[in-house]
Amino acid sequence: MNNLLTTTLLCSLSCFVSKAQDAVLSGRVVSGGQAVPLAYCSIVGQGKTAVSDEQGHFTFTLPLTGLYELEVTSLGFLPFQKELQLVGGANKLVVELEELPFDLNTVVVSGTRTDRRRLDSPVAVNVLTRTTFQVTQSNTLSEGLCFQPGLRMETDCQTCNYTQLRMNGLGGSYSQILIDNRPVFTPLMSLYSLEQIPASQIERVEVVKGGGSVLYGANAIAGTVNVLTKMPSQNEWSLTGNTALVGGEAADHFFNANTSILNEGKTAGLSLFASHRNRESFDANGDGFSEMPLLRNNSFGFKTQLRPNEQHRLLLNGWSINEFRRGGNAFDLPADQADQSEERLQQVWVGGADYRFSPKNKPWNLSTYLSAQKTDRRHYTGIDQANGWGTTDSKTWIGGLQYNHNLKYWQGANSLTLGIEHQHDDTFDEIAAYNYRIDQVTNLTGLFLQSDWDIIPKFTLLSGIRLNKHNFLDKIVATPRLSALFKPLENLQMRAAWAQGFKPPQAFEADMHIAFAGGGVSVIQVSPDLRQETSNSYTFSLDFNRPTAKYIYGFTLDAFHTRLLGAFVLEEHGTDSAGNILLLRKNGGNSTVQGLTLEGRFNYDQKLQLETGFTLQSTRFDNPVAWSAEVPGTRSYLRTPNRYGFFTLIFMPEKKINGSLSGVYTGSMKVPHFAGAPGVPQDELFNSPDFMELNCKLNYRLHLHGMETDLEFSAGVQNIFNAYQSDFDLGKYRDSNYIYGPGRPRTVFVGVRYGAF
C-alpha cells in the first residue's frame, strides 16, 4: 500500500514538473492594427502548426523551454520568421505582418461597398496608389490613370485638350467615375475634371473593370474608377512645389499643400489640401496657335472623420475647383477678338456626407449618404471673332440608404446588402450663335440587392440585381450581375463575372464639346429617336502571386467580352446655315469589344520593383458605320487602338535615394480627319503611328534631425524621346479633333517637398 502511494505521488510530481517545464506561446497576427485571420503558423522542425482565428489569435504548447523558430504565412503578406527564446509558462507575442508590394492585399471597398481584402474580393479590384503618382510624376488624376492595366487616357481636342478615359476598349461614357464612392462625376465634369483633380488630394484610386457589382449603377459597363480622397489617418503635413518646361518653352508650375490632424484618442480627424497650377500655352508647330492651352487652376478641399465610438461614424468631405483654360491664339486679347479660340472659366463645388451606424454586438449596420456637385461655366468657341459665347449650369445630387446584414452558416458566411438610391442631374449648356442647346434633366432611381457569400474558404459567390427607373424610359430596367472567386491554391485566385447594363438615351460628355472642323465648328446633336443601349459583358481572370522572404513575383491574366446592342454612334448629318458640320448621335446597330490584358509584377527585397500591363483587343461593329458622307463606313471603333500598355520600374538602393523609369505604349488607331483643314481636300480616315512615351525620375530624401521633418528633391524628364504627334493641322481652320498620341512633348521638371510625411 505504501509502495503504491509512493509511486502515485512520484508520478504526480513528475507530471507536475513536466507541465511546469511546458512553454505556452500565445500570439496574435496583425497588420496595420487589424487582425489577420486564417494565417498559417508553424514551429519549424517540431511538426507544430496552428491557424489564427478571426481575431488573429493562435496558441502553441511546447514540451520544453528553449530556442524555437516561429514561421507565419498568410496570403497577401510577406512571410514572417523569428527565433524565440521561450521560458516555462506563458509567452506572449504580437506578429506584425508586412503587406506585399503592389497593394495586393490592401483593404478595398469598390467591389462590394464593404471592406474586403483585395485577394478575398470576388470582384477584381486594381489599386493606383500615391506611390505610382509620385514615381511617374503624375500631377493630376488623368496623368496617373494610364499606369493601370486596361486603361488608356485620350486627349480629344487640339485647342482645349479635353480628355476621356477608355477602359477595356470602350469610350468614356461607358465608365463610371466615383468620388469617395459616390457617382457625382457628371458627363460635363468628365470633359476636364480628370485633368483638374490634383494627385495631391488623392489617397488611392480603385479600378473595377467590367460590371461585377450592382451597387454603382447600370451604366458602369466598361468599369468603375473610384477616386478616394485623403483620409485623416495620422498627423502629417507637406508643402510641394514642381516646375516643368514643356517642349523647351512653356512653363508649368504646381504648388500643393496638405495636412492631416488627429485628436489624441483618434476619434476625430481632419485633412486639408490645396493646389495651384499655372501653365503657359504651348505651340508645337510654330503656326501661332496652341496645341496645349494655357491653364490656371486653384483647388481646395477637406475631409473629416468623426468616430466617437465603434457604433457611429460620420464622414464629411468637400472640395472646389476654379479653372481658367484658354487655347487658340492672341492670348493678349479677349477670346472673341482672336482668330481662333476656346476659353473656359469653370467653377466646380463637390461635397458629401456619409453616416454609418453599427449597433454593438449586432450582425448588421446601416448607412445613409448624400453627395452633390454644382458646376458653373462661362465658355467661348469661335473663329474670326464669331460670337461664340455660351454658358453652362450643372447641378447633381445623389442620396441613398444601405443596409448590410452578416449571416453565419454551419459553414461559411454571407453578407447581404439591400439599398436604394436616387440620382438627379440638371444640365443646361447653350451657345446661341450655333443654335446649340442642351437642357437635360435626368432622374435615376435604383433599388439593389446583393449577396456576398463565402460558401467555403476557397469559394465566394457574389450575386445581385438592380432595378433601375430612368425618367427617359417608360419601363423599369433590371440589371443582374454575378461574380465568383475560386482559390484552388494558396497563391492562385480565379474570378469570373457576368453583368448586364444599359445606357439611357441622353447627352454625354462628347456631346457637350464644340470642335473646330472644316473652317467652322462641328456640333453633336442627339437624335430624337435615340433608344437605350444595352450590354452583356463577361470577364475572367487568373491572379497568381508567389512571395518569399526576399522577393515576390506574380501575374494577372484578364479576358473580357462585351456585347453592345443598339450601340451609340456618331454620323455626319449635313451642315447648318453657317456651314458648320452637324454630327448626329444615333443607334448604330450592335458591336462587340473583346480582348486580353496581361499584367506582371516583381519586387526584389524592396530594392527593385517592376509593374507592367499590356492589352490586346478587338472592337468591331456588326455593320459598317458611315461617320462621314465622303468616306466608306468602317466596322472598327474610331480612335481605339487594338494594343496598348504601360510599365513602371522603381529602383530603391537606399531609403534616401530612389529612381524610376516608366513608359506608356499606344498602338495604331483609326483617326478621322475632316476636310477644310489645310491640305485636306476631303474627309479621310488616318491610321496613326505607334507611340512609346518614356519617362524617368530621380528622388533624394534628406531627414532633418531635430526638426523631425524631411526634405525631398526630385528631377526628371517626361517623354524623353519626344514621341509626340508631328502632323498637327496648321492655322485657324484646323480640325481640332485631329489629335492622337501622348498628351505632351518632352518635358523637363524639378521639384521639392518639405514636411513631416
C-alpha positions in Angstrom: 0.0 0.0 0.0 2.8 2.4 0.9 4.7 1.4 -2.3 1.5 2.2 -4.3 1.1 5.6 -2.6 4.7 6.4 -3.2 4.5 5.5 -6.8 1.4 7.6 -7.3 3.0 10.6 -5.6 6.1 10.3 -7.8 4.1 10.1 -11.0 2.0 13.1 -10.0 5.2 15.0 -9.1 6.8 14.0 -12.4 3.7 15.2 -14.4 3.7 18.4 -12.4 7.3 19.1 -13.1 6.8 18.2 -16.8 3.9 20.6 -17.0 5.8 23.3 -15.2 8.5 23.0 -17.9 6.0 23.4 -20.8 6.2 26.6 -22.7 2.9 28.1 -23.9 3.2 30.6 -26.7 0.1 32.8 -27.2 0.3 35.1 -30.2 -1.8 37.5 -32.3 -1.3 38.1 -36.0 -2.0 41.7 -37.1 -1.2 44.1 -40.0 -1.7 47.8 -39.7 -3.6 47.4 -36.5 -6.1 44.9 -38.0 -6.3 41.2 -37.2 -5.2 38.7 -39.8 -7.4 35.6 -39.6 -6.5 32.3 -41.2 -2.8 32.9 -41.0 -0.7 29.7 -41.1 1.6 29.4 -38.1 4.2 26.8 -37.5 7.1 25.9 -35.2 9.9 25.0 -37.7 11.2 21.4 -37.2 8.7 20.5 -34.5 5.6 19.5 -36.6 3.5 22.0 -34.6 1.0 24.1 -36.7 -1.9 26.4 -36.0 -4.2 28.7 -37.8 -5.1 32.1 -36.4 -8.8 32.7 -35.6 -11.0 35.7 -36.6 -9.2 37.9 -34.1 -5.8 36.7 -35.3 -5.0 34.7 -32.1 -3.1 31.4 -32.1 -1.6 29.2 -29.3 1.2 26.6 -29.1 2.1 24.3 -26.2 5.7 23.1 -26.4 7.1 20.4 -24.1 10.4 22.1 -23.4 11.7 25.6 -22.9 14.4 26.8 -25.2 15.1 28.3 -28.6 12.4 27.9 -31.3 11.8 29.3 -34.7 8.3 30.6 -35.5 7.1 31.0 -39.1 3.8 32.8 -40.0 2.5 33.0 -43.6 -0.7 34.5 -45.0 -1.9 35.2 -48.5 -1.1 38.8 -49.4 1.7 39.3 -46.8 5.4 38.7 -46.7 6.5 35.6 -44.7 7.4 36.2 -41.0 10.2 34.3 -39.4 11.6 34.8 -35.9 13.7 32.9 -33.4 12.1 32.9 -29.9 13.7 32.1 -26.5 10.7 30.6 -24.7 10.5 30.1 -20.9 8.3 27.8 -19.0 4.8 29.1 -18.6 3.2 31.8 -20.6 4.9 33.5 -23.5 3.1 36.3 -25.5 3.9 37.7 -28.9 2.4 40.1 -31.4 3.2 39.1 -35.0 3.2 42.2 -37.3 2.8 41.1 -40.9 4.0 43.4 -43.7 1.7 43.6 -46.7 3.1 42.6 -50.1 4.2 45.3 -52.5 1.7 46.3 -55.2 -1.1 46.6 -52.6 -2.1 43.0 -53.4 -3.9 42.6 -50.1 -4.9 46.1 -49.2 -8.4 46.7 -47.9 -10.6 47.8 -50.8 -14.2 49.0 -50.9 -15.1 49.4 -54.6 -16.1 45.8 -55.4 -18.8 45.3 -52.8 -19.0 48.6 -51.0 -17.8 46.9 -47.9 -14.3 46.5 -46.6 -12.6 43.5 -48.2 -9.1 42.3 -48.5 -8.2 42.6 -52.2 -7.2 39.0 -52.6 -10.5 37.9 -50.9 -12.7 40.2 -53.0 -15.0 38.3 -55.5 -14.7 41.4 -57.8 -11.2 42.1 -59.2 -10.0 45.5 -57.9 -6.8 47.2 -59.1 -5.3 49.9 -56.9 -3.5 53.0 -58.0 -1.6 54.4 -55.1 0.1 57.7 -54.2 3.4 56.0 -54.9 2.6 55.5 -58.6 1.5 59.1 -58.9 4.8 60.2 -57.4 7.2 58.0 -59.2 5.6 58.7 -62.6 5.4 62.5 -61.9 1.7 62.4 -62.4 0.4 65.6 -61.0 -3.2 65.1 -61.9 -5.7 62.2 -61.9 -5.7 62.0 -65.7 -1.9 61.6 -65.9 -1.8 58.7 -63.5 -4.7 56.6 -64.8 -2.8 55.4 -67.8 -0.5 53.4 -65.4 -3.2 50.8 -64.8 -3.8 47.7 -66.9 -6.7 48.0 -69.4 -6.9 51.8 -69.0 -6.0 54.5 -71.6 -6.2 58.3 -71.3 -7.1 60.1 -74.5 -6.7 63.7 -75.5 -9.6 64.7 -77.9 -9.1 68.3 -78.7 -6.1 70.2 -80.1 -7.3 73.5 -78.8 -8.8 72.9 -75.3 -7.3 69.4 -74.6 -10.3 67.8 -73.1 -9.7 64.2 -72.2 -11.6 60.9 -71.7 -10.8 57.6 -70.1 -11.1 54.5 -72.2 -11.4 51.2 -70.3 -11.3 47.8 -71.9 -11.7 49.4 -75.3 -14.9 51.4 -74.5 -15.3 55.2 -74.5 -15.5 57.5 -71.5 -19.3 57.4 -71.2 -19.2 53.6 -70.5 -17.1 54.1 -67.4 -18.4 55.4 -64.1 -16.2 57.8 -62.1 -16.8 57.9 -58.4 -15.6 60.5 -55.8 -15.4 58.8 -52.4 -17.7 56.0 -53.5 -20.4 58.4 -54.9 -21.3 58.9 -58.6 -21.4 62.7 -58.6 -18.9 62.9 -61.5 -21.2 64.1 -64.3 -20.8 63.9 -68.1 -20.0 67.6 -68.1 -17.3 67.2 -65.4 -15.8 64.4 -67.5 -14.7 66.9 -70.1 -12.0 68.5 -68.0 -12.1 67.3 -64.3 -9.9 64.2 -64.9 -7.2 66.8 -65.5 -8.4 69.2 -62.9 -8.2 66.9 -59.9 -4.7 67.2 -58.4 -3.0 64.0 -57.4 -2.0 65.5 -54.0 -5.6 65.2 -52.8 -5.9 61.5 -53.7 -5.3 58.7 -51.2 -5.7 56.0 -53.8 -7.8 55.1 -56.9 -9.6 51.7 -57.0 -10.4 50.4 -60.5 -13.0 47.7 -61.2 -13.0 46.6 -64.8 -16.3 45.2 -66.1 -19.7 45.3 -64.3 -19.2 42.9 -61.4 -21.3 44.7 -58.8 -24.9 46.1 -58.8 -24.1 48.8 -56.2 -22.9 51.6 -58.5 -25.4 51.8 -61.3 -26.1 50.1 -64.6 -24.1 52.4 -66.8 -20.8 51.1 -65.4 -20.5 48.9 -68.5 -16.7 49.2 -69.0 -16.0 49.5 -65.3 -15.7 51.8 -62.3 -13.0 54.2 -61.2 -13.3 55.2 -57.5 -11.3 58.2 -56.5 -10.7 58.1 -52.8 -9.5 61.4 -51.3 -7.1 61.5 -48.4 -8.4 60.2 -45.1 -7.0 61.7 -41.9 -5.2 58.6 -40.6 -2.1 60.2 -39.0 -0.6 63.6 -38.1 1.3 64.8 -41.1 1.9 67.8 -43.4 3.8 68.7 -46.5 4.5 71.5 -49.0 5.3 70.6 -52.5 6.5 72.6 -55.5 7.1 71.4 -59.0 8.3 73.3 -62.1 8.4 71.9 -65.6 9.4 73.1 -69.0 7.0 71.7 -71.7 8.6 71.3 -75.1 11.5 73.5 -74.1 9.4 76.7 -73.9 6.2 76.6 -71.9 6.5 76.8 -68.1 4.2 74.6 -65.9 4.2 75.4 -62.2 2.5 73.2 -59.5 2.2 74.0 -55.8 0.5 71.7 -53.3 -0.2 71.9 -49.5 -1.5 69.0 -47.4 -2.1 68.4 -43.7 -3.9 65.8 -41.6 -4.7 66.3 -37.9 -6.0 63.7 -35.4 -7.0 64.1 -31.8 -5.3 62.1 -29.1 -7.9 59.4 -29.0 -8.1 59.2 -32.8 -11.9 59.7 -32.6 -11.8 62.8 -34.9 -9.5 63.8 -37.8 -9.3 66.4 -40.4 -7.4 66.5 -43.8 -7.0 69.7 -45.7 -5.4 70.1 -49.2 -4.8 73.0 -51.6 -3.3 73.1 -55.0 -2.4 75.8 -57.5 -1.3 75.3 -61.1 -0.2 77.8 -63.7 0.8 76.5 -67.2 1.7 78.6 -70.2 0.3 77.6 -73.6 2.4 75.5 -76.0 2.6 75.8 -79.7 4.1 72.6 -81.2 4.4 73.6 -84.9 5.1 77.3 -84.8 1.9 78.4 -86.5 0.9 80.8 -83.7 -1.9 78.5 -82.4 -1.6 76.4 -79.3 -1.6 72.6 -79.1 -1.7 72.8 -75.3 -3.9 75.5 -73.7 -3.0 78.0 -71.0 -4.2 76.7 -67.6 -4.7 78.5 -64.3 -6.2 76.2 -61.7 -6.9 76.6 -57.9 -8.3 73.7 -55.9 -9.1 73.4 -52.2 -10.7 70.6 -50.2 -11.2 68.9 -46.9 -12.2 65.5 -45.4 -13.1 64.9 -41.8 -14.0 61.8 -39.9 -15.8 61.7 -36.5 -15.9 58.4 -34.7 -16.9 58.9 -31.1 -17.3 55.1 -30.6 -17.4 51.9 -32.5 -21.2 52.3 -33.2 -21.1 55.7 -35.0 -19.0 57.1 -37.9 -19.6 60.3 -39.8 -17.6 61.3 -42.8 -17.8 64.8 -44.4 -15.9 66.0 -47.5 -15.9 68.9 -49.8 -13.7 70.4 -52.4 -13.8 73.1 -55.1 -12.0 73.7 -58.4 -11.6 77.0 -60.1 -10.0 76.9 -63.6 -9.3 79.2 -66.4 -8.4 77.4 -69.7 -7.6 79.2 -73.0 -6.4 77.7 -76.3 -6.0 79.2 -79.8 -4.0 82.4 -80.5 -3.8 86.1 -79.5 -3.7 85.4 -75.7 -3.2 89.1 -75.0 -6.7 89.8 -76.5 -10.2 88.7 -75.3 -11.2 85.4 -76.7 -13.8 86.9 -79.1 -11.0 89.0 -80.7 -8.7 86.1 -81.5 -8.5 84.4 -84.9 -9.4 81.1 -83.3 -10.0 80.5 -79.6 -11.5 78.2 -77.0 -11.9 79.7 -73.5 -13.4 78.0 -70.3 -13.9 79.7 -67.0 -15.2 77.0 -64.7 -16.1 76.7 -61.0 -16.9 73.3 -59.5 -18.1 72.6 -56.0 -18.4 69.0 -54.7 -19.5 67.9 -51.2 -20.8 64.9 -49.4 -21.8 63.3 -46.0 -21.8 59.7 -45.1 -23.1 58.3 -41.8 -22.8 54.7 -40.6 -24.4 53.1 -37.6 -23.2 49.7 -36.4 -25.0 48.6 -33.2 -22.9 46.8 -30.6 -22.9 43.0 -30.8 -25.3 43.0 -33.7 -24.7 41.4 -37.1 -26.0 44.4 -39.1 -25.2 48.0 -39.9 -27.0 50.9 -41.6 -25.5 53.7 -43.7 -27.0 56.8 -45.3 -25.3 59.2 -47.6 -25.8 62.4 -49.6 -23.5 63.9 -52.2 -23.8 66.8 -54.6 -21.9 68.9 -57.1 -22.5 72.2 -58.9 -20.7 73.5 -61.9 -20.9 77.0 -63.4 -19.1 77.6 -66.7 -18.7 80.5 -69.0 -17.2 79.5 -72.3 -16.2 80.7 -75.8 -15.6 78.7 -79.0 -15.2 80.7 -82.2 -13.2 81.6 -85.4 -12.7 85.0 -86.8 -14.2 86.8 -83.8 -17.5 85.0 -84.1 -20.0 85.4 -81.2 -19.4 82.0 -79.8 -20.0 82.8 -76.1 -22.0 80.3 -74.1 -23.0 79.4 -70.5 -23.3 76.2 -68.6 -25.1 75.4 -65.4 -24.9 71.8 -64.0 -26.3 70.5 -60.7 -26.2 67.0 -59.4 -27.2 65.3 -56.2 -27.4 61.6 -55.1 -28.8 60.2 -51.9 -29.1 56.7 -50.6 -29.7 54.3 -47.8 -27.9 50.9 -47.5 -28.5 48.1 -45.0 -25.9 45.3 -44.5 -26.6 42.1 -42.6 -24.0 39.4 -41.9 -25.2 35.8 -41.7 -23.3 32.9 -40.3 -24.0 29.4 -41.5 -22.7 26.0 -40.4 -20.0 26.6 -43.0 -19.3 29.9 -44.5 -20.8 33.4 -44.1 -23.0 35.7 -46.2 -23.1 39.5 -46.3 -26.4 40.7 -47.6 -26.8 44.3 -48.9 -30.1 46.0 -49.6 -30.2 49.6 -50.7 -32.0 52.3 -52.5 -30.6 55.5 -54.1 -31.7 58.3 -56.3 -29.6 60.5 -58.6 -30.8 63.8 -60.0 -28.8 65.7 -62.7 -29.8 69.0 -64.2 -27.5 70.2 -67.1 -28.0 73.4 -69.2 -25.4 74.2 -71.8 -26.0 76.8 -74.6 -24.2 78.7 -77.4 -26.9 80.7 -79.1 -24.8 81.6 -82.2 -24.5 77.9 -83.1 -28.1 77.0 -82.3 -26.6 74.7 -79.8 -28.6 73.9 -76.6 -28.7 71.0 -74.1 -31.3 71.4 -71.5 -31.4 68.0 -69.8 -32.9 66.8 -66.5 -32.4 63.2 -65.6 -33.6 61.2 -62.6 -32.4 57.7 -62.0 -33.7 55.6 -59.1 -32.1 52.3 -58.2 -33.1 49.5 -55.9 -30.4 46.9 -55.3 -30.0 43.6 -53.5 -26.6 41.8 -53.3 -25.4 38.6 -51.7 -21.7 38.3 -50.9 -21.5 34.6 -49.9 -18.3 32.9 -48.6 -19.7 29.4 -49.3 -16.4 27.7 -48.3 -13.0 29.2 -47.6 -11.9 28.6 -51.2 -15.1 29.8 -53.0 -17.1 33.0 -52.8 -20.2 33.9 -54.8 -21.3 37.5 -55.3 -24.8 37.8 -56.9 -27.2 40.7 -57.1 -29.8 42.6 -59.1 -30.5 46.2 -59.6 -33.9 47.7 -60.6 -33.4 51.0 -62.5 -36.0 53.6 -63.2 -34.9 56.4 -65.6 -37.2 59.3 -66.5 -36.3 58.9 -70.2 -37.5 55.3 -70.2 -41.1 54.0 -69.7 -40.2 50.7 -68.1 -38.1 49.6 -65.2 -34.8 48.0 -66.4 -33.4 45.1 -64.4 -29.7 44.6 -64.5 -28.5 41.3 -62.8 -24.8 40.7 -62.1 -22.9 37.7 -60.9 -19.3 37.2 -59.8 -17.3 34.3 -58.4 -14.0 33.8 -56.7 -12.2 30.4 -56.5 -8.9 29.8 -54.8 -7.7 26.4 -55.8 -4.2 27.1 -54.5 -2.8 29.3 -51.8 -1.2 31.7 -54.3 -3.8 31.5 -57.1 -7.2 33.2 -57.5 -9.7 32.6 -60.3 -12.5 35.1 -60.9 -15.4 35.1 -63.4 -18.2 37.7 -63.8 -21.3 38.3 -65.9 -23.2 41.6 -66.0 -26.0 43.3 -67.8 -26.1 47.1 -68.2 -27.7 49.9 -70.1 -27.1 53.5 -71.2 -30.1 55.8 -71.3 -30.8 57.9 -74.4 -29.3 61.1 -73.1 -26.4 63.5 -73.9 -23.0 62.5 -72.7 -19.6 64.3 -72.3 -18.6 64.3 -76.0 -22.0 66.0 -76.9 -21.0 69.0 -74.8 -17.9 69.8 -76.7 -17.9 72.1 -79.7 -15.0 71.3 -82.0 -13.3 73.2 -84.9 -13.6 71.5 -88.2 -13.9 72.4 -91.9 -13.3 76.1 -91.4 -16.2 76.2 -88.9 -17.2 74.1 -85.9 -18.8 70.7 -85.5 -21.8 70.3 -83.3 -23.1 67.0 -81.9 -26.9 66.6 -81.8 -28.9 63.8 -80.1 -31.4 62.1 -82.4 -35.0 62.3 -81.2 -35.3 58.6 -82.0 -32.4 57.6 -79.8 -33.1 54.5 -77.8 -31.4 53.0 -74.8 -28.2 50.9 -75.4 -28.0 47.6 -73.6 -25.0 45.4 -72.9 -23.9 41.9 -71.8 -20.4 41.6 -70.5 -18.2 38.7 -69.4 -14.9 38.7 -67.7 -12.5 36.0 -66.5 -9.2 36.4 -64.7 -6.3 34.4 -63.2 -4.3 36.1 -60.4 -1.1 34.4 -59.3 1.4 35.7 -56.7 4.4 33.9 -55.3 6.0 35.6 -52.2 9.2 34.7 -50.4 11.3 36.5 -47.7 13.4 38.2 -50.4 11.2 38.6 -53.5 7.7 38.4 -54.9 6.5 37.9 -58.4 3.1 37.4 -60.0 0.9 37.9 -62.9 -2.8 38.5 -63.8 -4.5 37.5 -67.0 -7.8 39.2 -67.7 -10.2 38.2 -70.6 -13.1 40.4 -71.4 -16.0 40.2 -73.8 -18.8 42.9 -74.1 -21.7 42.7 -76.5 -23.5 46.1 -77.1 -27.0 46.1 -78.5 -28.1 49.3 -80.2 -24.7 50.9 -79.7 -24.5 54.7 -79.9 -22.6 56.1 -82.9 -21.9 59.5 -84.4 -22.6 60.1 -88.1 -22.3 63.2 -90.3 -25.7 64.8 -90.7 -25.1 67.7 -93.1 -24.3 71.3 -92.3 -26.3 74.2 -90.8 -26.9 77.6 -92.5 -23.5 78.8 -91.3 -21.7 75.8 -92.8 -21.0 74.1 -89.5 -20.8 70.3 -89.5 -23.6 68.5 -87.7 -23.0 65.1 -86.2 -25.9 63.0 -85.1 -25.8 60.6 -82.1 -27.9 57.6 -83.0 -28.3 53.9 -82.5 -25.9 52.2 -84.9 -26.7 48.5 -84.5 -24.7 46.0 -82.5 -21.0 45.7 -81.7 -18.5 43.6 -79.8 -15.5 44.5 -77.7 -13.2 41.7 -76.6 -9.6 41.2 -75.6 -6.9 40.1 -73.2 -4.9 42.0 -70.6 -1.7 40.6 -69.2 -0.3 42.2 -66.0 3.0 41.4 -64.4 4.8 42.4 -61.2 8.1 41.7 -59.5 9.7 43.1 -56.3 13.2 42.1 -55.0 13.9 42.8 -51.4 12.2 46.2 -51.5 15.1 47.4 -53.7 13.7 46.8 -57.2 10.1 46.8 -58.3 8.5 46.3 -61.7 4.9 46.6 -62.7 3.6 46.3 -66.3 0.4 45.6 -68.2 -0.4 45.1 -71.9 -3.8 44.8 -73.6 -4.7 43.2 -77.0 -8.3 43.8 -78.1 -10.7 43.9 -80.9 -13.5 46.5 -81.3 -16.0 45.8 -84.1 -19.4 46.9 -85.2 -21.5 44.2 -86.9 -22.1 46.5 -89.8 -20.0 49.4 -91.1 -20.7 52.8 -89.6 -20.7 55.8 -92.0 -19.1 58.5 -89.9 -18.6 60.7 -93.0 -20.6 61.2 -96.2 -17.3 61.2 -98.2 -15.6 58.1 -96.8 -16.9 54.5 -96.9 -18.1 53.2 -93.5 -15.9 51.2 -91.2 -16.6 48.4 -88.7 -13.7 49.4 -86.4 -14.1 51.7 -83.5 -12.5 55.1 -84.2 -9.7 56.4 -82.0 -9.3 53.0 -80.4 -6.0 51.1 -80.7 -6.0 47.3 -80.6 -2.9 47.3 -78.4 -1.7 49.5 -75.6 0.2 49.1 -72.3 2.5 50.6 -69.6 5.3 49.8 -67.2 6.9 51.3 -64.1 10.3 50.3 -62.9 11.4 51.6 -59.4 15.0 51.5 -58.1 15.3 51.8 -54.3 19.0 51.3 -53.4 18.6 53.0 -50.1 16.0 55.0 -48.2 17.5 58.3 -49.2 17.6 57.7 -52.9 15.2 56.2 -55.4 14.7 56.4 -59.1 12.1 55.3 -61.6 11.7 54.6 -65.3 8.2 54.4 -66.7 6.5 54.2 -70.1 3.2 54.2 -71.9 2.7 52.5 -75.2 -0.2 53.4 -77.6 -0.7 51.3 -80.8 -2.0 52.5 -84.1 -5.7 53.6 -84.4 -8.1 55.0 -87.0 -8.4 58.8 -86.6 -11.0 60.8 -88.6 -9.8 63.9 -90.3 -12.4 66.4 -91.6 -12.0 68.3 -94.9 -11.4 72.1 -94.7 -8.1 71.9 -92.8 -5.0 73.0 -94.7 -4.1 70.2 -97.2 -7.2 68.1 -96.5 -9.5 68.4 -99.6 -11.9 65.7 -98.4 -12.7 63.7 -95.3 -10.2 60.9 -94.6 -9.5 58.1 -92.2 -5.9 58.1 -91.0 -4.0 55.2 -89.4 -1.9 56.8 -86.7 1.6 55.5 -85.9 2.6 53.7 -82.7 3.9 55.7 -79.8 6.1 54.8 -76.9 6.4 57.5 -74.2 9.3 57.0 -71.8 9.8 58.9 -68.5 12.5 59.0 -65.8 12.7 60.5 -62.3 15.2 60.6 -59.5 14.5 61.4 -55.8 16.8 62.3 -52.9 15.3 62.5 -49.4 17.0 64.1 -46.5 15.9 63.8 -42.9 16.4 67.0 -40.9 17.3 65.8 -37.4 16.0 67.9 -34.5 13.2 69.2 -36.7 11.6 65.8 -37.3 10.9 66.8 -40.9 12.1 65.6 -44.3 13.3 67.5 -47.4 13.0 65.7 -50.7 14.4 66.8 -54.1 13.3 65.4 -57.4 14.2 65.9 -61.1 13.4 64.1 -64.3 12.2 64.0 -67.9 8.8 63.0 -69.3 8.5 61.8 -72.9 12.3 61.5 -73.1 12.5 60.9 -76.8 9.8 63.4 -77.7 7.3 60.8 -79.1 4.7 63.4 -80.0 2.3 64.0 -82.9 4.2 65.6 -85.7 1.4 66.4 -88.2 -0.9 68.8 -86.3 -3.1 70.9 -88.5 -1.9 74.4 -89.1 -3.7 77.7 -88.7 -7.2 78.7 -87.5 -9.1 76.4 -89.9 -7.6 73.2 -88.4 -9.7 70.1 -87.4 -9.2 70.3 -83.6 -10.3 66.7 -83.1 -7.4 65.5 -85.3 -5.1 64.7 -82.3 -3.7 61.4 -81.1 -0.7 60.0 -79.2 0.8 61.3 -75.9 -0.7 64.4 -74.3 2.6 66.3 -74.0 6.0 66.6 -75.7 9.4 66.2 -74.0 9.1 67.9 -70.6 11.9 68.5 -68.1 10.9 69.0 -64.4 12.3 69.6 -61.0 10.6 69.5 -57.6 10.9 69.9 -53.9 8.8 68.6 -51.0 9.1 69.6 -47.3 7.3 68.4 -44.3 6.5 65.6 -41.9 5.3 62.8 -44.2 
